[in-house]
Amino acid sequence: MKAKKKQLTFIDKVFLWLNFFLCACLLLSYLAAVADPAKYWLIAFFGLAYPMLLVGSIIFIIYWLLRKSIWVLLPVICIAIGWSVLNKNIGFRTGSASVGPPPHEIRIMTYNVHNFKRYGAKNDVSTKQEILAIINEHQPDIIGFQEFYSRRHGQYDMVDSIQYILHTTNYYFEEFQHNSTEAIGMAIFSKYPIIAHGLITLSDDKTSGNQCLYIDVKKGTQIFRVYSVHLQSIRFDPEDYRYLSMVSGQGKADMGSTKRLGSKLKIAFIKRSAQVAKIKEHASACPYPYIISGDFNDTPSSFAVNQMSKGLKNAFCEKGSGLGRTYNGDFPNYQIDYIMASPVFDVMDYHIIEKKLSDHYPVCSDLALR
């Protein structure tokens, strides 16, 4: 005797159609890694929405399990199709943060220090001191700073402070905004001798902090290159953040503000695509093994991040654990800071130092150069 097939209720049917729609969006989000925003900018938005689409799919799995329905296979299969994307967003490994780099390994740190200010606040001495304490505790061999601020003299002479903490005189500071007393730009400090350095101009605006620095360093008999990048920012204004807070808090949205935010995101997606191509072209001519680290301003599902990681080891994918969130501002609360290295480097460790000082968390990785 055949078992009677369980009928779907009206609510089940509504949920099924919603599940079909969600799965279609989830599958489109997988294309964001390979679809150039310059041609297919709409797909980039699906990639940005991947974490929310993933959570929605998990909710549907729970719903169909409670209903004891075979339709549970629909979200399960869709998530499984994007398993590689899932692994880039969530680390299923265990990591540990050691104090001080292990012998024979190279500790790389990247930190967008937001001009040594707390997110949304003015300069204060305690924030500066706490940031310096992190650097002093972890003692990176090489650290790349984005939004680096320093005065020529006094307690905010950050160049002098970093040199003192790391016991080094080796650094490269490119100033994008400056006057006779202070400067803002990007900087790389190294405990190893710097034998060459340079700037890759990513933005036509000479005062923009969205640029790329590199240094060639010598460790013993080995030479390698370190790129510190700051890809195109979204450039949200205070009114944009107020609108996002209103939407998340009250659920109220208006078409004009939504279009304004969408336009800014679209422009940033396209610009980052071109900037990554420029950096990859430069790196392809590099005669040494190299590391690319910095603030990419984009998520693990994005075209920019996936293009940059081609042929490289992503330290988070190798040794990272959990959600990998590196941004603690209002938007986007995702992993947007990365460390990537040539295949001749072995990734020994990776961790995010979750201390809310700047609007970014510092990211640290121990690498061994074979």
C-alpha positions as CSV (number, residue, x, y, z in Angstrom):
1,M,0.0,0.0,0.0
2,K,1.4,3.4,-1.0
3,A,2.1,6.0,1.7
4,K,-0.1,9.0,1.3
5,K,1.9,12.0,0.0
6,K,1.9,14.9,2.4
7,Q,0.0,17.9,0.9
8,L,1.4,21.4,1.1
9,T,-0.8,23.9,2.9
10,F,-1.5,27.4,1.5
11,I,1.2,28.8,3.8
12,D,3.6,26.1,2.6
13,K,3.0,27.1,-1.0
14,V,3.6,30.8,-0.3
15,F,6.9,29.9,1.5
16,L,7.9,27.6,-1.4
17,W,7.6,30.4,-3.9
18,L,9.5,32.7,-1.6
19,N,12.2,30.0,-1.3
20,F,12.4,29.7,-5.1
21,F,13.0,33.5,-5.3
22,L,15.6,33.4,-2.6
23,C,17.4,30.5,-4.2
24,A,17.5,32.4,-7.5
25,C,19.0,35.4,-5.8
26,L,21.5,33.2,-4.0
27,L,22.6,31.6,-7.2
28,L,23.0,35.0,-8.8
29,S,25.2,36.1,-5.8
30,Y,27.7,33.4,-6.8
31,L,28.2,35.1,-10.2
32,A,29.4,38.3,-8.5
33,A,32.9,36.7,-8.1
34,V,33.3,36.4,-11.9
35,A,31.0,39.1,-13.3
36,D,32.9,42.3,-13.9
37,P,30.8,45.2,-12.5
38,A,31.9,47.4,-15.4
39,K,29.6,45.2,-17.6
40,Y,27.3,43.5,-15.1
41,W,27.1,45.9,-12.2
42,L,23.6,44.7,-11.0
43,I,25.1,41.2,-10.1
44,A,27.6,42.9,-7.8
45,F,24.6,43.9,-5.5
46,F,23.6,40.2,-5.2
47,G,27.2,39.4,-4.1
48,L,27.0,42.2,-1.5
49,A,23.7,40.6,-0.2
50,Y,25.2,37.1,0.0
51,P,25.3,36.9,3.9
52,M,21.7,37.9,4.1
53,L,20.7,35.5,1.4
54,L,22.6,32.7,3.2
55,V,20.8,33.5,6.5
56,G,17.5,33.5,4.7
57,S,18.3,30.1,3.2
58,I,19.2,28.6,6.6
59,I,15.8,29.9,7.9
60,F,14.1,28.0,5.1
61,I,16.0,24.9,5.9
62,I,14.7,25.1,9.5
63,Y,11.2,25.7,8.3
64,W,11.1,22.7,5.9
65,L,12.7,20.5,8.6
66,L,9.9,21.4,11.0
67,R,7.4,20.7,8.3
68,K,9.2,17.4,7.6
69,S,9.1,18.3,3.9
70,I,11.4,17.1,1.1
71,W,11.6,20.7,0.0
72,V,14.4,21.1,2.6
73,L,16.7,19.9,-0.2
74,L,16.0,23.1,-2.2
75,P,18.0,25.5,0.0
76,V,20.5,22.8,1.0
77,I,21.4,22.2,-2.6
78,C,21.6,25.9,-3.4
79,I,24.0,26.4,-0.4
80,A,26.1,23.4,-1.4
81,I,26.5,24.7,-5.0
82,G,28.2,27.8,-3.5
83,W,30.3,25.9,-1.0
84,S,33.5,27.7,-2.2
85,V,31.8,31.1,-1.7
86,L,30.7,30.0,1.8
87,N,34.3,29.0,2.7
88,K,35.5,32.5,1.7
89,N,33.0,34.1,4.0
90,I,33.1,31.8,7.0
91,G,36.2,30.1,8.3
92,F,35.6,26.5,9.5
93,R,39.1,26.4,11.1
94,T,40.5,27.2,14.5
95,G,43.1,29.9,14.8
96,S,45.1,31.3,17.7
97,A,46.8,34.7,18.2
98,S,50.3,34.4,19.5
99,V,52.2,37.4,21.0
100,G,55.2,38.2,18.9
101,P,56.0,36.6,15.5
102,P,57.5,33.0,15.8
103,P,61.1,32.6,14.8
104,H,61.8,32.4,11.0
105,E,58.2,33.6,10.2
106,I,57.1,37.0,8.9
107,R,54.3,38.7,10.7
108,I,52.2,40.9,8.4
109,M,49.7,43.3,9.8
110,T,47.3,45.6,7.9
111,Y,45.4,48.3,9.7
112,N,43.1,51.1,8.5
113,V,43.6,53.4,11.6
114,H,41.1,56.1,10.6
115,N,43.6,58.8,11.3
116,F,44.0,57.3,14.8
117,K,40.5,58.3,15.7
118,R,37.6,56.2,17.1
119,Y,34.8,55.7,14.5
120,G,32.7,58.9,14.4
121,A,34.9,60.8,16.9
122,K,37.7,63.3,17.0
123,N,41.3,62.6,17.8
124,D,41.9,61.7,21.4
125,V,45.1,60.6,23.1
126,S,43.6,57.4,24.6
127,T,42.6,56.0,21.2
128,K,46.1,56.7,19.8
129,Q,47.7,55.0,22.8
130,E,45.4,51.9,22.6
131,I,46.2,51.5,18.9
132,L,49.9,51.8,19.6
133,A,49.5,49.2,22.4
134,I,48.1,46.7,20.0
135,I,51.0,47.2,17.6
136,N,53.5,46.9,20.5
137,E,51.8,43.7,21.7
138,H,51.8,41.9,18.4
139,Q,55.1,43.3,17.0
140,P,54.5,42.9,13.3
141,D,57.6,42.6,11.1
142,I,55.8,44.6,8.4
143,I,52.6,46.7,8.9
144,G,50.7,48.6,6.3
145,F,48.5,51.6,7.4
146,Q,45.6,53.1,5.5
147,E,44.3,56.5,6.5
148,F,47.6,57.2,8.4
149,Y,47.9,60.5,10.2
150,S,51.0,62.1,11.6
151,R,52.1,65.5,12.8
152,R,55.7,66.7,12.2
153,H,56.3,67.1,16.0
154,G,54.7,66.4,19.3
155,Q,52.7,63.5,20.7
156,Y,50.9,62.9,17.4
157,D,54.2,62.4,15.5
158,M,53.0,58.9,14.7
159,V,55.9,58.1,12.4
160,D,58.2,58.5,15.3
161,S,55.9,56.5,17.7
162,I,55.7,53.5,15.3
163,Q,59.5,53.6,14.7
164,Y,60.0,53.5,18.5
165,I,57.6,50.7,19.1
166,L,58.9,48.5,16.3
167,H,62.6,49.4,16.9
168,T,63.1,50.3,13.3
169,T,63.9,53.2,11.0
170,N,62.6,51.5,7.9
171,Y,59.4,53.0,6.6
172,Y,57.7,54.5,3.5
173,F,55.1,57.2,4.1
174,E,53.2,58.7,1.1
175,E,51.4,61.9,1.9
176,F,48.2,62.6,0.1
177,Q,47.1,65.6,2.2
178,H,49.6,67.7,4.0
179,N,50.7,71.1,5.3
180,S,53.6,72.4,7.3
181,T,52.4,70.7,10.5
182,E,50.6,67.5,9.6
183,A,49.9,64.9,6.9
184,I,47.5,62.1,6.0
185,G,48.3,59.3,3.7
186,M,49.4,55.7,3.6
187,A,52.4,54.1,5.2
188,I,54.4,50.9,5.5
189,F,56.8,50.2,8.3
190,S,59.3,47.3,8.2
191,K,61.7,45.7,10.6
192,Y,63.6,44.5,7.5
193,P,65.7,46.8,5.3
194,I,63.7,48.4,2.5
195,I,65.6,48.3,-0.8
196,A,63.0,49.8,-3.0
197,H,59.5,51.4,-2.8
198,G,56.9,53.0,-5.0
199,L,53.4,54.3,-5.5
200,I,50.7,52.8,-7.8
201,T,48.2,55.6,-8.5
202,L,44.7,54.2,-8.3
203,S,42.8,57.5,-8.2
204,D,43.2,60.6,-10.3
205,D,42.4,62.7,-7.2
206,K,45.9,63.3,-5.8
207,T,44.4,63.9,-2.3
208,S,42.5,60.6,-2.3
209,G,43.6,57.9,0.1
210,N,42.5,55.2,-2.3
211,Q,46.0,54.3,-3.6
212,C,48.6,51.5,-3.4
213,L,52.1,51.5,-2.0
214,Y,54.7,48.8,-2.2
215,I,58.1,48.1,-0.7
216,D,60.8,45.5,-1.6
217,V,62.4,44.2,1.6
218,K,65.4,42.0,2.3
219,K,65.2,39.3,5.0
220,G,68.6,37.6,5.2
221,T,69.3,36.5,1.6
222,Q,65.6,36.6,0.6
223,I,63.9,39.5,-1.1
224,F,60.1,39.9,-1.3
225,R,57.6,42.6,-2.0
226,V,54.7,43.9,0.1
227,Y,51.8,45.9,-1.4
228,S,49.5,47.9,0.9
229,V,46.3,48.8,-0.9
230,H,43.3,51.0,-0.2
231,L,40.7,50.3,-2.8
232,Q,37.9,52.7,-3.7
233,S,35.8,53.8,-0.8
234,I,32.0,54.0,-1.1
235,R,32.1,57.6,0.2
236,F,28.9,57.6,2.1
237,D,28.0,60.9,3.6
238,P,26.5,61.5,7.1
239,E,23.0,61.7,5.6
240,D,23.5,58.3,4.0
241,Y,24.4,56.7,7.3
242,R,21.4,58.4,8.9
243,Y,19.2,56.9,6.2
244,L,20.7,53.4,6.7
245,S,20.0,53.7,10.5
246,M,16.5,54.8,9.8
247,V,15.8,51.9,7.5
248,S,17.4,49.3,9.9
249,G,15.6,50.8,12.9
250,Q,12.2,51.8,11.5
251,G,12.0,49.9,8.2
252,K,11.2,53.1,6.4
253,A,12.7,53.6,3.0
254,D,12.4,56.3,0.3
255,M,13.2,55.9,-3.4
256,G,15.4,59.0,-3.7
257,S,17.8,58.0,-0.9
258,T,17.9,54.4,-2.0
259,K,18.9,55.4,-5.5
260,R,21.6,57.7,-4.2
261,L,23.1,54.9,-2.1
262,G,22.8,52.4,-5.0
263,S,24.6,54.8,-7.3
264,K,27.5,55.3,-4.9
265,L,27.8,51.5,-4.5
266,K,27.7,51.0,-8.3
267,I,30.5,53.6,-8.9
268,A,32.7,52.0,-6.2
269,F,32.2,48.4,-7.6
270,I,33.3,49.6,-11.0
271,K,36.3,51.6,-9.8
272,R,37.6,48.8,-7.6
273,S,37.4,46.4,-10.6
274,A,39.7,48.7,-12.6
275,Q,42.0,49.3,-9.6
276,V,42.5,45.6,-9.0
277,A,43.4,45.1,-12.7
278,K,46.1,47.8,-12.4
279,I,47.6,46.2,-9.2
280,K,47.6,42.7,-10.7
281,E,49.3,44.0,-13.9
282,H,52.0,45.6,-11.7
283,A,52.4,42.5,-9.6
284,S,52.7,40.3,-12.6
285,A,56.0,42.0,-13.5
286,C,57.3,41.6,-9.9
287,P,60.6,39.5,-9.9
288,Y,60.0,38.5,-6.2
289,P,57.4,36.7,-4.2
290,Y,54.9,39.2,-3.0
291,I,52.2,39.9,-0.4
292,I,49.1,42.0,-1.0
293,S,47.3,43.4,2.0
294,G,45.1,46.2,2.9
295,D,41.6,47.7,2.9
296,F,39.8,46.3,-0.2
297,N,36.5,47.9,0.8
298,D,34.7,44.9,-0.7
299,T,33.4,41.5,0.5
300,P,34.7,38.0,-0.1
301,S,31.9,37.4,-2.6
302,S,32.9,40.4,-4.8
303,F,34.6,40.5,-8.1
304,A,37.4,42.7,-6.8
305,V,38.5,40.4,-4.0
306,N,38.3,37.2,-6.1
307,Q,40.3,38.8,-9.0
308,M,42.9,40.0,-6.5
309,S,43.2,36.5,-4.9
310,K,43.8,34.7,-8.2
311,G,47.1,32.8,-8.0
312,L,47.5,33.9,-4.4
313,K,46.8,32.4,-1.0
314,N,44.1,34.1,1.0
315,A,45.3,34.0,4.6
316,F,41.7,34.0,5.9
317,C,40.8,31.0,3.7
318,E,43.9,29.2,4.8
319,K,43.8,29.8,8.6
320,G,40.9,32.1,9.4
321,S,37.9,31.1,11.6
322,G,34.4,32.4,12.1
323,L,32.8,35.3,10.1
324,G,36.0,37.1,9.5
325,R,34.4,40.5,10.1
326,T,37.0,43.3,9.9
327,Y,34.8,46.4,9.7
328,N,33.0,47.7,12.7
329,G,31.4,50.9,11.3
330,D,27.8,51.3,10.2
331,F,28.1,49.7,6.7
332,P,29.2,47.3,5.4
333,N,29.7,45.1,8.5
334,Y,31.7,42.5,6.6
335,Q,35.2,41.2,6.0
336,I,36.8,43.9,3.8
337,D,40.5,43.8,4.9
338,Y,42.7,41.0,3.6
339,I,46.1,39.5,3.5
340,M,47.1,37.5,0.4
341,A,50.5,36.0,-0.5
342,S,52.3,34.2,-3.4
343,P,52.1,30.4,-3.3
344,V,55.8,30.2,-2.0
345,F,54.5,31.6,1.3
346,D,53.0,29.2,3.8
347,V,50.2,30.7,5.9
348,M,51.0,29.7,9.5
349,D,48.4,31.8,11.3
350,Y,45.7,34.4,10.8
351,H,43.7,36.4,13.3
352,I,41.6,39.6,13.5
353,I,42.1,41.7,16.6
354,E,38.6,42.7,17.6
355,K,39.1,45.9,19.4
356,K,36.8,48.8,18.5
357,L,39.2,51.7,18.1
358,S,39.3,52.7,14.4
359,D,36.3,51.7,12.2
360,H,38.4,48.7,11.1
361,Y,39.9,45.9,13.1
362,P,43.7,45.2,12.6
363,V,44.3,41.9,10.7
364,C,47.5,39.9,11.3
365,S,49.0,36.8,9.7
366,D,52.2,34.8,10.2
367,L,53.8,33.7,6.9
368,A,56.8,31.4,6.2
369,L,58.7,32.1,3.0
370,R,60.0,28.8,1.5
